[in-house]
């Protein structure tokens, strides 16, 4: 009888936390005792977890120091089932080690194609003896990092060792198999009815603006620059692009955006999941301008269901599963097309009642197909099959 589930996130300072927390909330709906465990490679949790979801972390680091933390993490994993988020050494690798010791079944969740972050297919490691010694032994050697692409490549070859696999896009299902489990939304928590958009805008200092909101972590494949170019084309001073959250320590990308788009960007801090509905309520439009990259094709942008659940007009791009997710309830443009984005922004604000009605249909679609209730039904069946086989 399954009562406890341990969810393993690879990096609770910015790698897999969003999906781990979502899975935790869904499993709590099914009355499992859930604990999220993982490494913390940064200085603080990102994103912030829901208040009622227990989170336990150990310090991350490079090899060999991280091995002691891994030993401590193994001691925290006490679930009847281990649910590893992402096929990384620091999540799936730890799960495989724990199974050797205690024989719990493993479910692996894949919500990204991890290797696509490292050149999209150009992975060949053929070192000279001198190079491999340098990569392993120098304090800053490449192979000292647990997230080196070589280790990710090895982890992919072990995916079939999981007892079950869940994926959140058709791209990933085609590549790795598994059960489709969308990036759903708690449509009871994310309900526009309790919120006054004007009051939310006032609370966050946005009352003077028409708000385009991107409620997630800005990364190069997410097309934020295309929105900034569209705003330059429109040159309407009351428009603002509101970015919500972002890692405390990143790669400099958000700082670059803030420099080139300082006229248009308002940056709001990271917000716990259970407070996000009030933030999204402040948007006039939610914008998800994914670019045409393998990384983007592999992703289910959770920002879509933020906007859908909150009944917002949504502008997005014809990339990956996005057209299927939105159906006819959003406004789609081609990727890398600032001009088309500008046209959609202009049209929506000229026809705001029509756009808002489409937003209401987006919420209906989210409730029907992309809610945490829908996810719970899928996971209930999967865990039942897993228990019957064990």
Number of C-alpha atoms within 10 A of each C-alpha: 6 12 12 19 21 24 29 33 29 30 25 31 24 23 21 24 24 19 19 26 24 21 25 26 21 25 20 18 15 15 11 17 18 23 22 25 26 34 24 22 20 18 12 14 18 23 24 19 22 17 10 10 15 14 18 15 21 20 19 24 18 17 16 12 12 20 13 15 17 20 14 14 21 17 9 17 24 16 19 18 23 26 28 31 29 28 28 26 18 23 25 29 20 21 29 20 14 21 14 9 10 11 12 18 22 24 24 27 28 28 23 24 22 19 20 17 13 12 10 13 10 9 13 8 9 8 11 9 9 8 13 16 13 17 17 16 14 12 13 12 16 19 21 20 18 20 16 15 22 15 17 20 15 14 18 17 10 14 18 14 15 19 14 20 23 24 26 23 24 20 19 20 18 10 10 17 16 18 18 19 25 24 24 27 27 22 23 12 16 27 18 20 10 11 17 13 19 13 15 19 22 13 13 13 13 19 16 11 15 20 21 25 26 26 26 19 16 19 16 12 18 22 23 25 19 21 25 23 18 20 23 16 14 15 12 12 12 12 18 21 26 22 22 20 20 21 20 15 12 12 9 8 12 19 12 11 17 15 11 13 20 14 15 20 19 19 16 15 11 19 18 15 17 15 12 16 22 23 19 28 28 28 27 23 27 31 29 26 28 27 24 18 15 20 20 21 23 25 24 23 23 18 20 27 30 28 31 32 30 26 30 31 29 32 23 24 25 18 22 23 20 22 16 10 21 21 13 13 25 25 22 22 19 17 20 20 17 23 18 18 28 20 14 19 23 14 12 19 14 11 11 15 12 12 23 18 15 21 25 19 21 28 28 17 21 28 21 12 16 23 23 25 20 19 23 20 14 16 20 14 10 17 15 12 12 16 12 8 8 8
